[in-house]
Amino acid sequence: MRPSELVGKKVVGTGAKIIGTVSDIEFDPAKWKVTHLEVELTDEAVETLGYKKPFLGHVEILLSVDAVKAIADVVGLNKAIEELKDVIEPPKRTTA
């Protein structure tokens, strides 16, 4: 699978909760490896993870690929949304 094929896929945690949508990837060129998925969070995920939702726009996080269980029509995670605080970087940005 090409990394670009990940963009636009829904990210789903255990319990079938939609966490967000892949908006980009982070790549380590020295290791030739994808290290993180940039995920635009749903409003519910923003609230659950304790971030402040901007009035206009959205919150994006960097999610470690260690949390990915499988990739098919969606990106399935091996963690519930509440467990993600251990495998995400602080919000990359909030955009309007």
C-alpha positions as CSV (number, residue, x, y, z in Angstrom):
1,M,0.0,0.0,0.0
2,R,1.2,3.4,-0.9
3,P,1.3,5.9,2.0
4,S,-0.8,8.3,0.0
5,E,-3.6,5.7,0.0
6,L,-4.0,6.2,3.8
7,V,-5.1,9.8,3.4
8,G,-8.8,10.1,3.8
9,K,-9.3,6.8,5.6
10,K,-11.3,6.8,8.8
11,V,-9.5,5.9,12.0
12,V,-11.4,3.5,14.3
13,G,-10.5,2.5,17.8
14,T,-11.5,-0.6,19.7
15,G,-15.3,-0.6,20.3
16,A,-15.8,0.7,16.7
17,K,-15.6,4.3,17.7
18,I,-14.5,6.7,14.9
19,I,-11.6,8.8,16.1
20,G,-11.0,10.8,13.0
21,T,-9.6,10.8,9.5
22,V,-6.1,10.4,8.3
23,S,-5.0,13.7,6.8
24,D,-1.3,13.1,6.3
25,I,1.6,10.8,7.3
26,E,4.9,11.4,9.0
27,F,7.9,9.6,7.4
28,D,11.4,9.0,8.7
29,P,13.6,9.1,5.6
30,A,16.6,7.7,7.4
31,K,14.7,4.5,8.3
32,W,12.4,4.5,5.2
33,K,9.4,4.1,7.6
34,V,6.1,5.7,8.3
35,T,6.3,6.8,12.0
36,H,3.0,8.6,12.6
37,L,-0.4,9.3,11.1
38,E,-1.7,12.8,11.2
39,V,-5.3,12.5,12.2
40,E,-8.0,15.1,12.1
41,L,-10.1,14.3,15.2
42,T,-13.9,14.1,15.4
43,D,-15.6,16.5,17.8
44,E,-16.3,13.6,20.1
45,A,-12.6,12.5,20.1
46,V,-11.5,16.1,20.8
47,E,-13.7,16.2,23.9
48,T,-12.7,12.7,25.1
49,L,-9.0,13.4,24.8
50,G,-9.4,16.7,26.6
51,Y,-8.5,19.1,23.8
52,K,-10.2,22.4,23.3
53,K,-12.0,22.6,19.9
54,P,-11.5,25.8,18.1
55,F,-14.6,27.8,17.2
56,L,-13.9,27.2,13.5
57,G,-11.6,24.4,12.3
58,H,-10.4,21.2,13.8
59,V,-7.7,19.5,15.9
60,E,-5.0,17.3,14.3
61,I,-2.8,15.0,16.2
62,L,0.2,12.8,15.4
63,L,-0.7,9.2,16.2
64,S,2.1,6.7,16.5
65,V,1.8,3.8,14.0
66,D,2.4,1.5,17.0
67,A,-1.3,1.9,17.7
68,V,-2.3,0.6,14.3
69,K,-3.7,-2.9,14.3
70,A,-4.9,-3.3,10.7
71,I,-5.5,-1.2,7.6
72,A,-8.3,-2.0,5.1
73,D,-11.2,0.2,4.3
74,V,-10.4,1.9,7.6
75,V,-7.4,2.2,9.9
76,G,-8.1,0.0,12.9
77,L,-6.4,0.7,16.1
78,N,-5.4,-1.7,18.9
79,K,-6.5,0.9,21.5
80,A,-9.7,2.5,22.7
81,I,-10.0,6.3,22.3
82,E,-9.4,6.7,26.1
83,E,-6.0,4.9,25.8
84,L,-4.7,7.1,23.0
85,K,-3.0,9.7,25.2
86,D,-0.1,7.3,25.5
87,V,0.6,7.1,21.8
88,I,-0.2,10.6,20.5
89,E,2.0,13.6,20.2
90,P,0.5,16.9,21.3
91,P,-1.9,18.5,18.7
92,K,0.1,19.4,15.7
93,R,-2.2,22.2,14.9
94,T,-5.6,23.5,15.0
95,T,-6.8,24.9,11.7
96,A,-9.6,27.1,10.7
